[in-house]
Amino acid sequence: MSISSSEPSIYDKEYYTYHLELLTAFSTQIQQLPPFNTEFSSEDDQEFLAALELLLKQPQGTGFLEQGQVLMCRVVGSYPHLMPLLYRDLLWFFGGDCLHYMPDEEIAVFQRLDEQREDAKQQNTPFSYKEARAKSMGMH
C-alpha cells in the first residue's frame, strides 16, 4: 500500500487500520516475553522495542513502510522464537524483504485480497477486508 499525500479512500483506511491493530497487538504480546520482559534485556532489545513503539506512534511518518520492513525482518533474524506471534499479514503489508519469508501460496492469497479490495474500490461497492480475509483463509 502506498501512502500518498492525497486523501486515502475508506478502503485504504480500513486496510491500514487493520494492520496497525495487528502491529499494536504484536507489540503488546512481545513485551510480555523474553528478552523484553527481563531486567537483562540488551541495548539492542531495548532499541528494537523503542523503534517499534515509535513506528506505532508515527504510522504516517516518512519511511513508515521501510522502517516496518526493517523491524519485521529483524524479528525473523534476531527473535525467531517470536515468529509464531508475528501476524503473516504484517509481512505482506510491509512487503519488500519481508516477502522472502512467505511461501508463494501465501503471497497469492494476499494478492487476491488486494485485488478484491481494489475491485471494490473501483466499483465503489462495500468491502470488508477482515471478512474477505477470513473467508479466504477458511475462517468462515
N, C-alpha and C positions, 0 to 999 in steps of 0.2 A: 504494500500500500504506500503510495507516495503521499507525503504530507506537503501540501502546497499552500500558498498564501490565500487562495480563493476559499470561499466558504465550503466546507465538506458537506456532502449530501447526508441525509438521515441514514442511508445505508452504510456509508463510511463511518459515521459517528457510532452507530451500533457496533460495527465490526471493531473499531478502535477501542471503544469502552469495554467490550467483551475481553479483549486481550489485555487491557490494563487491569481488569479484575483478576485475570489469571496470573499476571505478573505480581500483583499485590498478594494474592493467596500464596504463591510460591515463596515470596519474600518472608511472609509471616511464618510459614511452615519451617523454612530452613533456619530461621533464627532460634528455633527451639531445639536444634540438633547440633552435634559436634561438627565442626570445630567452633561454631559461632556461639554456642551457649556455655562455653567454659571460660574460666579466667586465663586459660593458657592459649587462647587463640592468638595467632601470629599477627604481625602487622599487615601481611598480605590478606589474611582473612578479614581483618577489620576494614581494610581498604576496599575489598570486594563488597562487603555489606554497605559501606558508605556510598560506593558507586551505584549500587542497586537502589538504595534509598534516594539518591539524587536523581536517578532515572525516573523513579516514580513521582518525584516532586516536580519535575520539569518535563513532562511527557511530550510537550510540543516544542521543545527546545531544538536548537540546531544540533544535528548529529544524533538525534534520538535513536533512529534505526541502526545506525552504525555502532553506537555505544551498546545498544541492546544485543547486537550480534556478538560483540566482543565479550560481553558478560555471559551470554548463553554458551559460547564456545569455551569460556573459562570454566563453566560448570562441568562440561564434558571432560576437559583436560585435568582440572585440579580437584574436582569434587565428584568423582564418578559415583560415589555412594548416594548422592542426591538425585541422580538421574531418574529414579522411579517417581520422584516428586515433580520433575520438570515437565510441564504440560507440553506435549508434542506440538500443540497449536503455536506455542511461542517460537519454536524452531522455524515453523513456516512463516509466521508473522514477521520475524526479524530477518529471515532469508539469508542471502549471501552464503558465507561459510557454514552457517547453521544447517543448510540443506544437505551437507555432506553426511550428516548424522541421521538422515531419514531415508528409508528404502523407497524405491521408485513407486511401489504400490501406494504408500502413504502420501507421497507427493501428489500422485494422481487424484487421490480423494480430496486433498486441499485445493488442487487446481479446479476440480469440478465445482467445489463450493464457491470459489471465487468467480467462476463463470456464471453460476446460478445467481449470485449476488449482483454481478454486473448486468445480467439479462434483466433481472427485476428492476434494477436502477434505470436501464434504458427504456423499459416498458412502463416504468412508474407503477409497478404492481407491488402489493405488500410482500415483504420478505423478512423472515426472522432467521438470522444467521444461526442462533442457538438451536432452533428447531431443525433447520436444514442439516446442521452438523450432526445432531442427534440421530436423525434419520439415516444419514449417510454412514454413520458409524454403527448402525444397527441397534441404537438405544431405544427406539420406539417406532 
